[in-house]
């Protein structure tokens, strides 16, 4: 009700992809855009099992998930070869390594900050009272992951390792693009995406 809607890619602004690699688990590629207010929109998804890296690249191209304004993609640092392959074939910067790593709870903290409402002083129903992170309703697997994502309830500080592929991908984007949350202020430090290679 709060975080899902119908959105469109703005070709006048850069967009990004958030990636969680998988084969037995789903390969996840989320198309993300930030508007001029700094609000974040997950606009489309690839979420499929059984895809090799080359298969995934072909589907990304077929489904226009690497549009001309794709500035960079943020990937799991554990698979640098896949990042390099995608970067070369799509001719877009792949960001991984230390930029997208770090403790999972740091990445989740970044996502939580954007799930919160802004302009809470406005009445309910005002179009400016909304979360800073919105997801297009066509991203059914992403929405499902977020609805099912949870902590085990046994006092563990880490979430369950299931229904976590879209949050994992989005966490890579947040960490790579914004950097870690400054714990004392709750603010993020913005990192500049590298320029596209064309």
PADREN-574303 format. One line per 3 residues: number of its first residue (from 1); their letters; for each residue y, x, z of C-alpha. Coordinates in nm, 4 decimals, m for minus. Layout:
<recs>
NUM> a> Y X Z ~ ...
</recs>
This chain:
<recs>
1> xxx> 0.0000 0.0000 0.0000 ~ 0.2428 0.2817 0.0786 ~ 0.1320 0.5846 m0.1203
4> xxx> m0.0002 0.4348 m0.4459 ~ 0.1974 0.3078 m0.7447 ~ 0.2525 0.3366 m1.1195
7> xxx> 0.4334 0.6511 m1.2278 ~ 0.5033 0.8389 m1.5487 ~ 0.5353 1.2035 m1.6435
10> xxx> 0.8959 1.3150 m1.6948 ~ 0.8879 1.5671 m1.9808 ~ 1.2371 1.6897 m1.8920
13> xxx> 1.1080 1.8402 m1.5650 ~ 0.8320 2.0953 m1.5012 ~ 0.4942 1.9756 m1.3811
16> xxx> 0.2062 2.1563 m1.2153 ~ m0.1674 2.1280 m1.1680 ~ m0.3638 2.1530 m0.8447
19> xxx> m0.7222 2.2758 m0.8803 ~ m1.0429 2.2712 m0.6784 ~ m1.3267 2.4365 m0.8692
22> xxx> m1.6725 2.2870 m0.8732 ~ m1.9856 2.2294 m1.0763 ~ m2.2322 2.0572 m0.8416
25> xxx> m1.9259 1.9404 m0.6525 ~ m1.6492 1.7921 m0.8675 ~ m1.4126 2.0065 m1.0705
28> xxx> m1.0719 1.8672 m0.9717 ~ m0.7493 1.9076 m1.1708 ~ m0.4533 1.7045 m1.0452
31> xxx> m0.1361 1.6736 m1.2520 ~ 0.1609 1.6924 m1.0128 ~ 0.5355 1.6554 m1.0609
34> xxx> 0.8325 1.6941 m0.8261 ~ 1.1342 1.4726 m0.8883 ~ 1.4989 1.5688 m0.8436
37> xxx> 1.4880 1.4466 m0.4798 ~ 1.1916 1.6722 m0.4002 ~ 0.9415 1.3849 m0.3863
40> xxx> 0.5932 1.4649 m0.5156 ~ 0.3844 1.2520 m0.7507 ~ 0.0158 1.2986 m0.8350
43> xxx> 0.0194 1.1499 m1.1844 ~ m0.3322 1.1964 m1.3219 ~ m0.6662 1.3528 m1.2407
46> xxx> m0.9775 1.5139 m1.3781 ~ m1.2522 1.4692 m1.1179 ~ m1.5987 1.5319 m1.2608
49> xxx> m1.9224 1.7058 m1.1697 ~ m2.1349 1.9161 m1.4053 ~ m1.8447 2.0787 m1.5905
52> xxx> m1.8401 2.4469 m1.6712 ~ m1.4965 2.6091 m1.6811 ~ m1.4954 2.5844 m2.0626
55> xxx> m1.6016 2.2175 m2.0442 ~ m1.3212 2.1476 m1.7970 ~ m1.0648 2.3184 m2.0218
58> xxx> m1.1793 2.1041 m2.3157 ~ m1.1454 1.7827 m2.1115 ~ m0.8037 1.8904 m1.9801
61> xxx> m0.6865 1.9410 m2.3379 ~ m0.8458 1.6192 m2.4696 ~ m0.6858 1.4101 m2.1949
64> xxx> m0.3427 1.5777 m2.2217 ~ m0.3664 1.7067 m1.8644 ~ m0.1918 2.0305 m1.9672
67> xxx> 0.1291 1.8885 m2.1166 ~ 0.3954 2.1061 m2.2753 ~ 0.5987 2.1087 m1.9515
70> xxx> 0.3080 2.2412 m1.7404 ~ 0.4667 2.5326 m1.5567 ~ 0.1755 2.6636 m1.3480
73> xxx> m0.1513 2.5658 m1.1844 ~ m0.2502 2.6397 m0.8253 ~ m0.6146 2.7238 m0.7707
76> xxx> m0.8724 2.8195 m0.5126 ~ m0.8424 3.1964 m0.4539 ~ m1.2228 3.2255 m0.4294
79> xxx> m1.2662 3.2008 m0.8095 ~ m1.0195 3.4440 m0.9732 ~ m1.2279 3.4666 m1.2932
82> xxx> m1.2042 3.0911 m1.3496 ~ m0.8299 3.1060 m1.2849 ~ m0.7887 3.3865 m1.5380
85> xxx> m0.9996 3.2033 m1.7990 ~ m0.8013 2.8804 m1.7636 ~ m0.4713 3.0700 m1.7620
88> xxx> m0.5554 3.2483 m2.0881 ~ m0.6927 2.9451 m2.2692 ~ m0.4179 2.7034 m2.1645
91> xxx> m0.1484 2.9744 m2.1806 ~ m0.0048 2.8827 m1.8424 ~ 0.0288 3.0818 m1.5230
94> xxx> m0.2581 3.0468 m1.2768 ~ m0.1627 3.1086 m0.9154 ~ m0.4316 3.1868 m0.6604
97> xxx> m0.5139 3.4727 m0.4277 ~ m0.3139 3.4939 m0.1087 ~ m0.0540 3.2480 m0.2389
100> xxx> m0.2901 2.9477 m0.2221 ~ m0.5179 3.0544 0.0631 ~ m0.4747 3.0540 0.4344
103> xxx> m0.6107 2.8308 0.7097 ~ m0.7055 2.4806 0.5991 ~ m0.4999 2.3237 0.8756
106> xxx> m0.1862 2.4963 0.7426 ~ m0.2504 2.3380 0.4028 ~ m0.3185 1.9986 0.5600
109> xxx> 0.0005 2.0229 0.7653 ~ 0.1978 2.0599 0.4417 ~ 0.0323 1.7502 0.2934
112> xxx> 0.0911 1.5497 0.6138 ~ 0.4615 1.6343 0.6068 ~ 0.4886 1.4729 0.2625
115> xxx> 0.2757 1.1698 0.3506 ~ 0.5383 1.0701 0.6088 ~ 0.8059 0.8157 0.5285
118> xxx> 1.1606 0.9197 0.4462 ~ 1.4727 0.7143 0.5114 ~ 1.3056 0.5377 0.8033
121> xxx> 1.6442 0.4015 0.9086 ~ 1.6326 0.1667 0.6073 ~ 1.4585 m0.1732 0.6345
124> xxx> 1.1001 m0.2227 0.5143 ~ 1.0979 m0.3158 0.1463 ~ 1.3958 m0.0967 0.0582
127> xxx> 1.2894 0.1163 m0.2433 ~ 1.4377 0.4284 m0.0799 ~ 1.2160 0.3928 0.2285
130> xxx> 0.9016 0.5561 0.0984 ~ 0.6705 0.8529 0.1482 ~ 0.7544 1.1857 m0.0129
133> xxx> 0.4025 1.2018 m0.1638 ~ 0.2917 0.9274 m0.4013 ~ m0.0270 0.8913 m0.6075
136> xxx> m0.0646 0.7034 m0.9354 ~ m0.3209 0.4235 m0.9113 ~ m0.5159 0.5696 m1.2064
139> xxx> m0.6194 0.8594 m0.9743 ~ m0.9058 0.6598 m0.8271 ~ m1.1128 0.9551 m0.7027
142> xxx> m0.8091 1.1153 m0.5373 ~ m0.7215 0.7908 m0.3614 ~ m1.0840 0.7522 m0.2512
145> xxx> m1.0960 1.1080 m0.1125 ~ m0.7790 1.0528 0.0893 ~ m0.9084 0.7217 0.2265
148> xxx> m1.2435 0.8738 0.3300 ~ m1.1195 1.2169 0.4465 ~ m1.1629 1.2553 0.8222
151> xxx> m1.2354 1.4779 1.1167 ~ m1.5865 1.4643 1.2685 ~ m1.4696 1.3330 1.6068
154> xxx> m1.6588 1.5962 1.8053 ~ m1.3482 1.7928 1.8987 ~ m1.3652 2.0100 1.5876
157> xxx> m1.0312 2.1374 1.4627 ~ m1.1528 2.1255 1.1016 ~ m1.2138 1.8160 0.8868
160> xxx> m1.5563 1.7202 0.7548 ~ m1.6693 1.9039 0.4407 ~ m1.7046 1.5888 0.2326
163> xxx> m1.4611 1.3692 0.0414 ~ m1.2368 1.6756 0.0509 ~ m1.2025 1.7861 m0.3115
166> xxx> m0.8694 1.6222 m0.3966 ~ m0.7140 1.7184 m0.0591 ~ m0.8404 2.0745 m0.1181
169> xxx> m0.6779 2.0875 m0.4608 ~ m0.3522 1.9384 m0.3369 ~ m0.3490 2.1789 m0.0416
172> xxx> m0.3676 2.4704 m0.2878 ~ m0.0638 2.3324 m0.4693 ~ 0.1354 2.2836 m0.1508
175> xxx> 0.0548 2.6285 m0.0133 ~ 0.1140 2.8041 m0.3456 ~ 0.4333 2.6209 m0.4362
178> xxx> 0.6018 2.5798 m0.0980 ~ 0.4418 2.8426 0.1230 ~ 0.3350 2.7882 0.4825
181> xxx> 0.5078 2.5529 0.7211 ~ 0.7317 2.7262 0.9701 ~ 0.5727 2.5914 1.2872
184> xxx> 0.8891 2.6048 1.4979 ~ 1.1018 2.4019 1.2530 ~ 0.8470 2.2060 1.0479
187> xxx> 1.0210 2.3294 0.7314 ~ 0.8581 2.4898 0.4299 ~ 0.9657 2.7979 0.2413
190> xxx> 0.9787 2.7257 m0.1318 ~ 0.8091 2.9726 m0.3617 ~ 0.9232 2.9928 m0.7225
193> xxx> 0.6492 2.9324 m0.9783 ~ 0.6069 3.2099 m1.2295 ~ 0.7351 3.1494 m1.5817
196> xxx> 0.4943 3.0165 m1.8414 ~ 0.3516 3.2673 m2.0839 ~ 0.4193 3.1384 m2.4349
</recs>
